[in-house]
């Protein structure tokens, strides 16, 4: 039987991948750059949100195995990733 944390993380990633594919199909159907850019902009929120959620679920699953200092380092690393992704 699968671990509930692993199942939750995998389900979020499947959702994220499905959203990406659906967005690509919508872009093809719309056939205009301005509308495709609007769809792409909406996806800009999906990626970081899924990253935060899957990381949070993973940390919750490992909470009994990690010290507070290791959790702080992981949180710092995720923060740097988000800053790098979202900063213009």
C-alpha positions in Angstrom: 0.0 0.0 0.0 1.2 3.5 -0.8 2.1 6.0 1.8 -0.6 8.7 2.0 1.9 11.5 1.8 3.5 10.0 -1.4 0.0 9.5 -2.9 -0.9 13.1 -2.1 2.3 14.5 -3.6 2.0 12.3 -6.7 -1.7 13.3 -7.1 -0.8 17.0 -7.0 1.9 16.5 -9.6 -0.5 14.6 -11.9 -3.0 17.5 -11.5 -0.2 20.0 -12.3 0.9 18.1 -15.4 -2.7 17.8 -16.5 -3.2 21.5 -16.1 -0.2 22.2 -18.2 -1.4 19.9 -21.0 -4.9 21.4 -20.8 -3.4 24.9 -21.0 -1.4 23.9 -24.1 -4.5 22.6 -25.8 -6.4 25.7 -25.0 -3.6 27.8 -26.4 -3.8 25.8 -29.6 -7.5 26.2 -29.8 -7.4 29.9 -29.2 -4.8 30.4 -31.9 -3.9 33.9 -30.9 -0.7 35.1 -29.2 -2.4 37.5 -26.9 -4.9 34.9 -25.6 -2.2 32.2 -25.3 -0.1 34.6 -23.3 -3.1 35.2 -20.9 -3.4 31.4 -20.5 0.3 31.1 -19.9 0.2 33.9 -17.3 -2.5 32.0 -15.4 -0.2 29.0 -15.3 2.5 31.1 -13.6 0.6 30.7 -10.3 0.1 26.9 -10.7 3.8 25.9 -10.7 4.9 27.6 -7.5 1.7 26.7 -5.7 2.2 23.0 -6.5 5.8 23.3 -5.4 4.8 24.7 -2.0 2.1 22.2 -1.5 4.1 19.1 -2.4 7.0 20.3 -0.3 4.8 21.0 2.6 3.2 17.5 2.3 6.6 15.9 2.1 7.9 17.8 5.1 4.7 16.8 7.0 5.4 13.2 6.2 9.0 13.5 7.3 8.4 15.7 10.3 9.2 13.0 12.8 12.6 12.3 11.1 13.9 15.8 10.7 15.3 18.2 13.3 14.0 21.8 13.4 17.3 23.1 12.0 17.0 20.8 9.0 13.4 21.9 8.5 14.6 25.6 8.6 17.3 24.8 5.9 14.7 23.2 3.7 12.3 26.2 4.2 15.1 28.5 3.3 15.9 26.6 0.2 12.3 26.6 -1.0 12.1 30.3 -0.3 15.2 30.9 -2.5 13.7 28.8 -5.2 10.5 30.9 -5.2 12.4 34.1 -5.1 14.4 33.0 -8.1 11.3 31.9 -10.0 9.0 34.8 -9.2 11.5 37.7 -9.1 11.7 39.8 -12.2 
